[in-house]
Amino acid sequence: MSLIILLITTIMMILSLILSKKSFFDREKSSPFECGFDPKSSARMPFSLHFFLIAVIFLIFDVEIALLIPMILTLKISNIMNYFSILIFFLFILLLGLYHEWNQGAFNWTN
């Protein structure tokens, strides 16, 4: 009985390999998409440093927005003077970082 099951399974696997449509035309569809880079090409190709800086800046501001949302929710239960001093200090650091990145030219795509 085991031999018959093994034989049927093997025949089905061979038939599926023979009958399946394999083409090299779908190379792009079968490869993973990684930020616009071709995974089949050399991994040592240089990429734009500006793209990396914009991605890091986006992550920093995204995390800081996630930190600001709980501050809005705690407005009712906190001391109003403490709340506004912490909020203004936090926003000042955020804007100071933005100003620094702007002065360093991180937002300019061309030099």
Summary of the structure (lengths in Angstrom):
residues: 111
radius of gyration: 27.8
end to end distance: 74.3
largest distance: 81.4
contacts: 184
relative contact order: 0.07
helix: 65%
strand: 2%
